[in-house]
Amino acid sequence: MKRKDEKQLNKKRSAEGSVESLQAEVERLRMENAYLKKLNALVQNKEKSPNKTRHK
């Protein structure tokens, strides 16, 4: 009987670990997405603005 309880506990721990890792991945992807959006906005803004300071 004890072995069955250990298996169930291990499955539960694995599932919790999976959920936590997926949540961490979602958060990382959200941060990456926000970063890329900001970068894109900066690039677009730079392309639209006239080149006032040009270094040679």
Jmol script that loads the backbone (N, CA, C; Angstrom):
load data "model"
ATOM      1  N   MET A   1       0.814  -1.196   0.000  1.00  0.00           N
ATOM      2  CA  MET A   1       0.000   0.000   0.000  1.00  0.00           C
ATOM      3  C   MET A   1       0.858   1.262   0.000  1.00  0.00           C
ATOM      4  N   LYS A   2       1.954   1.210   0.732  1.00  0.00           N
ATOM      5  CA  LYS A   2       2.795   2.391   0.851  1.00  0.00           C
ATOM      6  C   LYS A   2       3.393   2.773  -0.506  1.00  0.00           C
ATOM      7  N   ARG A   3       3.739   1.807  -1.285  1.00  0.00           N
ATOM      8  CA  ARG A   3       4.326   2.068  -2.600  1.00  0.00           C
ATOM      9  C   ARG A   3       3.348   2.825  -3.494  1.00  0.00           C
ATOM     10  N   LYS A   4       2.079   2.492  -3.430  1.00  0.00           N
ATOM     11  CA  LYS A   4       1.052   3.167  -4.226  1.00  0.00           C
ATOM     12  C   LYS A   4       0.951   4.637  -3.809  1.00  0.00           C
ATOM     13  N   ASP A   5       0.983   4.905  -2.525  1.00  0.00           N
ATOM     14  CA  ASP A   5       0.925   6.276  -2.027  1.00  0.00           C
ATOM     15  C   ASP A   5       2.138   7.080  -2.481  1.00  0.00           C
ATOM     16  N   GLU A   6       3.302   6.461  -2.503  1.00  0.00           N
ATOM     17  CA  GLU A   6       4.514   7.135  -2.949  1.00  0.00           C
ATOM     18  C   GLU A   6       4.427   7.500  -4.429  1.00  0.00           C
ATOM     19  N   LYS A   7       3.886   6.608  -5.227  1.00  0.00           N
ATOM     20  CA  LYS A   7       3.731   6.872  -6.656  1.00  0.00           C
ATOM     21  C   LYS A   7       2.784   8.050  -6.884  1.00  0.00           C
ATOM     22  N   GLN A   8       1.676   8.070  -6.164  1.00  0.00           N
ATOM     23  CA  GLN A   8       0.722   9.164  -6.305  1.00  0.00           C
ATOM     24  C   GLN A   8       1.353  10.489  -5.887  1.00  0.00           C
ATOM     25  N   LEU A   9       2.120  10.470  -4.809  1.00  0.00           N
ATOM     26  CA  LEU A   9       2.788  11.679  -4.331  1.00  0.00           C
ATOM     27  C   LEU A   9       3.814  12.164  -5.348  1.00  0.00           C
ATOM     28  N   ASN A  10       4.558  11.246  -5.930  1.00  0.00           N
ATOM     29  CA  ASN A  10       5.541  11.608  -6.950  1.00  0.00           C
ATOM     30  C   ASN A  10       4.870  12.196  -8.184  1.00  0.00           C
ATOM     31  N   LYS A  11       3.732  11.633  -8.592  1.00  0.00           N
ATOM     32  CA  LYS A  11       3.001  12.165  -9.738  1.00  0.00           C
ATOM     33  C   LYS A  11       2.512  13.577  -9.441  1.00  0.00           C
ATOM     34  N   LYS A  12       2.025  13.769  -8.228  1.00  0.00           N
ATOM     35  CA  LYS A  12       1.530  15.095  -7.847  1.00  0.00           C
ATOM     36  C   LYS A  12       2.663  16.109  -7.853  1.00  0.00           C
ATOM     37  N   ARG A  13       3.816  15.735  -7.336  1.00  0.00           N
ATOM     38  CA  ARG A  13       4.978  16.633  -7.327  1.00  0.00           C
ATOM     39  C   ARG A  13       5.418  16.957  -8.751  1.00  0.00           C
ATOM     40  N   SER A  14       5.400  15.963  -9.626  1.00  0.00           N
ATOM     41  CA  SER A  14       5.787  16.179 -11.017  1.00  0.00           C
ATOM     42  C   SER A  14       4.822  17.136 -11.698  1.00  0.00           C
ATOM     43  N   ALA A  15       3.549  16.967 -11.440  1.00  0.00           N
ATOM     44  CA  ALA A  15       2.548  17.850 -12.029  1.00  0.00           C
ATOM     45  C   ALA A  15       2.719  19.273 -11.523  1.00  0.00           C
ATOM     46  N   GLU A  16       2.991  19.446 -10.247  1.00  0.00           N
ATOM     47  CA  GLU A  16       3.203  20.781  -9.701  1.00  0.00           C
ATOM     48  C   GLU A  16       4.442  21.406 -10.307  1.00  0.00           C
ATOM     49  N   GLY A  17       5.477  20.623 -10.473  1.00  0.00           N
ATOM     50  CA  GLY A  17       6.701  21.104 -11.093  1.00  0.00           C
ATOM     51  C   GLY A  17       6.461  21.515 -12.535  1.00  0.00           C
ATOM     52  N   SER A  18       5.644  20.757 -13.234  1.00  0.00           N
ATOM     53  CA  SER A  18       5.325  21.069 -14.615  1.00  0.00           C
ATOM     54  C   SER A  18       4.551  22.372 -14.703  1.00  0.00           C
ATOM     55  N   VAL A  19       3.594  22.550 -13.829  1.00  0.00           N
ATOM     56  CA  VAL A  19       2.798  23.779 -13.819  1.00  0.00           C
ATOM     57  C   VAL A  19       3.694  24.970 -13.515  1.00  0.00           C
ATOM     58  N   GLU A  20       4.565  24.811 -12.543  1.00  0.00           N
ATOM     59  CA  GLU A  20       5.460  25.905 -12.185  1.00  0.00           C
ATOM     60  C   GLU A  20       6.410  26.236 -13.328  1.00  0.00           C
ATOM     61  N   SER A  21       6.936  25.219 -13.999  1.00  0.00           N
ATOM     62  CA  SER A  21       7.849  25.476 -15.105  1.00  0.00           C
ATOM     63  C   SER A  21       7.116  26.121 -16.275  1.00  0.00           C
ATOM     64  N   LEU A  22       5.892  25.714 -16.512  1.00  0.00           N
ATOM     65  CA  LEU A  22       5.106  26.328 -17.582  1.00  0.00           C
ATOM     66  C   LEU A  22       4.779  27.781 -17.256  1.00  0.00           C
ATOM     67  N   GLN A  23       4.458  28.059 -15.997  1.00  0.00           N
ATOM     68  CA  GLN A  23       4.182  29.438 -15.598  1.00  0.00           C
ATOM     69  C   GLN A  23       5.435  30.301 -15.756  1.00  0.00           C
ATOM     70  N   ALA A  24       6.581  29.752 -15.417  1.00  0.00           N
ATOM     71  CA  ALA A  24       7.830  30.488 -15.571  1.00  0.00           C
ATOM     72  C   ALA A  24       8.111  30.760 -17.048  1.00  0.00           C
ATOM     73  N   GLU A  25       7.839  29.779 -17.898  1.00  0.00           N
ATOM     74  CA  GLU A  25       8.051  29.962 -19.329  1.00  0.00           C
ATOM     75  C   GLU A  25       7.104  31.013 -19.891  1.00  0.00           C
ATOM     76  N   VAL A  26       5.861  30.996 -19.456  1.00  0.00           N
ATOM     77  CA  VAL A  26       4.890  31.992 -19.903  1.00  0.00           C
ATOM     78  C   VAL A  26       5.358  33.392 -19.506  1.00  0.00           C
ATOM     79  N   GLU A  27       5.823  33.540 -18.287  1.00  0.00           N
ATOM     80  CA  GLU A  27       6.306  34.841 -17.818  1.00  0.00           C
ATOM     81  C   GLU A  27       7.516  35.294 -18.633  1.00  0.00           C
ATOM     82  N   ARG A  28       8.441  34.372 -18.911  1.00  0.00           N
ATOM     83  CA  ARG A  28       9.617  34.705 -19.713  1.00  0.00           C
ATOM     84  C   ARG A  28       9.216  35.138 -21.116  1.00  0.00           C
ATOM     85  N   LEU A  29       8.261  34.438 -21.705  1.00  0.00           N
ATOM     86  CA  LEU A  29       7.804  34.782 -23.048  1.00  0.00           C
ATOM     87  C   LEU A  29       7.070  36.116 -23.062  1.00  0.00           C
ATOM     88  N   ARG A  30       6.336  36.416 -22.019  1.00  0.00           N
ATOM     89  CA  ARG A  30       5.671  37.725 -21.924  1.00  0.00           C
ATOM     90  C   ARG A  30       6.696  38.854 -21.851  1.00  0.00           C
ATOM     91  N   MET A  31       7.746  38.642 -21.062  1.00  0.00           N
ATOM     92  CA  MET A  31       8.798  39.656 -20.962  1.00  0.00           C
ATOM     93  C   MET A  31       9.509  39.825 -22.307  1.00  0.00           C
ATOM     94  N   GLU A  32       9.779  38.713 -22.974  1.00  0.00           N
ATOM     95  CA  GLU A  32      10.433  38.778 -24.278  1.00  0.00           C
ATOM     96  C   GLU A  32       9.563  39.520 -25.281  1.00  0.00           C
ATOM     97  N   ASN A  33       8.271  39.244 -25.264  1.00  0.00           N
ATOM     98  CA  ASN A  33       7.329  39.895 -26.165  1.00  0.00           C
ATOM     99  C   ASN A  33       7.292  41.401 -25.904  1.00  0.00           C
ATOM    100  N   ALA A  34       7.238  41.806 -24.644  1.00  0.00           N
ATOM    101  CA  ALA A  34       7.216  43.231 -24.296  1.00  0.00           C
ATOM    102  C   ALA A  34       8.505  43.901 -24.748  1.00  0.00           C
ATOM    103  N   TYR A  35       9.630  43.241 -24.554  1.00  0.00           N
ATOM    104  CA  TYR A  35      10.924  43.783 -24.978  1.00  0.00           C
ATOM    105  C   TYR A  35      10.950  43.998 -26.491  1.00  0.00           C
ATOM    106  N   LEU A  36      10.499  43.001 -27.236  1.00  0.00           N
ATOM    107  CA  LEU A  36      10.518  43.105 -28.690  1.00  0.00           C
ATOM    108  C   LEU A  36       9.560  44.179 -29.190  1.00  0.00           C
ATOM    109  N   LYS A  37       8.432  44.351 -28.540  1.00  0.00           N
ATOM    110  CA  LYS A  37       7.499  45.420 -28.917  1.00  0.00           C
ATOM    111  C   LYS A  37       8.135  46.782 -28.700  1.00  0.00           C
ATOM    112  N   LYS A  38       8.808  46.964 -27.572  1.00  0.00           N
ATOM    113  CA  LYS A  38       9.473  48.237 -27.292  1.00  0.00           C
ATOM    114  C   LYS A  38      10.595  48.489 -28.287  1.00  0.00           C
ATOM    115  N   LEU A  39      11.366  47.458 -28.595  1.00  0.00           N
ATOM    116  CA  LEU A  39      12.442  47.587 -29.557  1.00  0.00           C
ATOM    117  C   LEU A  39      11.898  47.974 -30.926  1.00  0.00           C
ATOM    118  N   ASN A  40      10.826  47.331 -31.343  1.00  0.00           N
ATOM    119  CA  ASN A  40      10.200  47.636 -32.624  1.00  0.00           C
ATOM    120  C   ASN A  40       9.710  49.074 -32.650  1.00  0.00           C
ATOM    121  N   ALA A  41       9.103  49.539 -31.560  1.00  0.00           N
ATOM    122  CA  ALA A  41       8.619  50.920 -31.492  1.00  0.00           C
ATOM    123  C   ALA A  41       9.788  51.899 -31.605  1.00  0.00           C
ATOM    124  N   LEU A  42      10.902  51.601 -30.950  1.00  0.00           N
ATOM    125  CA  LEU A  42      12.073  52.469 -31.034  1.00  0.00           C
ATOM    126  C   LEU A  42      12.628  52.515 -32.457  1.00  0.00           C
ATOM    127  N   VAL A  43      12.695  51.369 -33.104  1.00  0.00           N
ATOM    128  CA  VAL A  43      13.201  51.315 -34.475  1.00  0.00           C
ATOM    129  C   VAL A  43      12.283  52.090 -35.406  1.00  0.00           C
ATOM    130  N   GLN A  44      10.989  51.898 -35.262  1.00  0.00           N
ATOM    131  CA  GLN A  44      10.036  52.611 -36.102  1.00  0.00           C
ATOM    132  C   GLN A  44      10.146  54.120 -35.884  1.00  0.00           C
ATOM    133  N   ASN A  45      10.277  54.529 -34.625  1.00  0.00           N
ATOM    134  CA  ASN A  45      10.386  55.941 -34.296  1.00  0.00           C
ATOM    135  C   ASN A  45      11.668  56.522 -34.886  1.00  0.00           C
ATOM    136  N   LYS A  46      12.750  55.789 -34.831  1.00  0.00           N
ATOM    137  CA  LYS A  46      14.029  56.254 -35.365  1.00  0.00           C
ATOM    138  C   LYS A  46      13.951  56.398 -36.882  1.00  0.00           C
ATOM    139  N   GLU A  47      13.271  55.485 -37.548  1.00  0.00           N
ATOM    140  CA  GLU A  47      13.142  55.545 -39.008  1.00  0.00           C
ATOM    141  C   GLU A  47      12.296  56.734 -39.435  1.00  0.00           C
ATOM    142  N   LYS A  48      11.298  57.089 -38.644  1.00  0.00           N
ATOM    143  CA  LYS A  48      10.414  58.199 -38.990  1.00  0.00           C
ATOM    144  C   LYS A  48      11.057  59.556 -38.724  1.00  0.00           C
ATOM    145  N   SER A  49      11.861  59.654 -37.711  1.00  0.00           N
ATOM    146  CA  SER A  49      12.448  60.938 -37.367  1.00  0.00           C
ATOM    147  C   SER A  49      13.602  61.280 -38.321  1.00  0.00           C
ATOM    148  N   PRO A  50      13.715  62.590 -38.642  1.00  0.00           N
ATOM    149  CA  PRO A  50      14.829  62.992 -39.525  1.00  0.00           C
ATOM    150  C   PRO A  50      16.159  62.872 -38.798  1.00  0.00           C
ATOM    151  N   ASN A  51      17.195  62.618 -39.542  1.00  0.00           N
ATOM    152  CA  ASN A  51      18.524  62.454 -38.968  1.00  0.00           C
ATOM    153  C   ASN A  51      19.119  63.829 -38.704  1.00  0.00           C
ATOM    154  N   LYS A  52      18.943  64.324 -37.495  1.00  0.00           N
ATOM    155  CA  LYS A  52      19.459  65.645 -37.127  1.00  0.00           C
ATOM    156  C   LYS A  52      20.930  65.574 -36.783  1.00  0.00           C
ATOM    157  N   THR A  53      21.343  64.535 -36.125  1.00  0.00           N
ATOM    158  CA  THR A  53      22.740  64.400 -35.745  1.00  0.00           C
ATOM    159  C   THR A  53      23.333  63.232 -36.501  1.00  0.00           C
ATOM    160  N   ARG A  54      24.164  63.574 -37.448  1.00  0.00           N
ATOM    161  CA  ARG A  54      24.791  62.533 -38.254  1.00  0.00           C
ATOM    162  C   ARG A  54      26.293  62.606 -38.041  1.00  0.00           C
ATOM    163  N   HIS A  55      26.870  61.532 -37.610  1.00  0.00           N
ATOM    164  CA  HIS A  55      28.296  61.476 -37.354  1.00  0.00           C
ATOM    165  C   HIS A  55      29.018  60.870 -38.544  1.00  0.00           C
ATOM    166  N   LYS A  56      30.143  61.476 -38.886  1.00  0.00           N
ATOM    167  CA  LYS A  56      30.935  60.964 -40.008  1.00  0.00           C
ATOM    168  C   LYS A  56      32.187  60.313 -39.537  1.00  0.00           C
TER     169      LYS A  56
END
end "model"
wireframe off; spacefill off
backbone 0.3
color backbone group
